Amino acid sequence: MRSGKTFFAAVLAALLCAAIAGAANAVEWTEFTLESSGGESVSLGRFAGTHPVLLVFWATWCPHCNAAVPEINAIHARMGGRLKVLAINYMENRQKVTAFMKAKSVAYPVLLDIDGKVASQYRVVGIPTYVLLDKDGKVVYFDNALPAHLEKYL
């Protein structure tokens, strides 16, 4: 019985990895416009194609997303002139997101994907998901972990 459970777990893990890899290969830069946490309308096209952009798909209830805030703050501070960070909150209301931003001292822009359409466009299958677009708007990184050496992608 134990080997059956192990086999099932291995198959499930392989399917999940294939889904994530397939999503990464299928993702291409797609224009979107979302409201920021402050109510401003922000379009990806304003940055993509001229600056590298790191899209961060996240939610307040996600422990890995919470843990990543200080590192993303540091990336935003260190690379702000060379890289645009756009965090895309997944299907939560403005009040919850702004309270989280204040409590966690989020320093980077947060956009609200209230209906999940942008996450769906980018084939996000779990959060956090990090999508890095190079200065030409080409997807060069897609994963559930921040790239270890972000600079090598720029």
Buried (B, 14 or more C-beta within 10 A) or exposed (E): EEEEEEEEEEEEEEEEEEEBEEBBEEBEBEEBEBBBBEEEEBEBEBBBBEBBBBBBBBBBEBEEBBEBBEEBBEBBEEBEEEBBBBBBBBEBEBEEBBEBBEEBEBBBBBBBBBEEEBBEBBBBBEBBBBBBBBBEBEBBBBBBEBBEEBEEBB
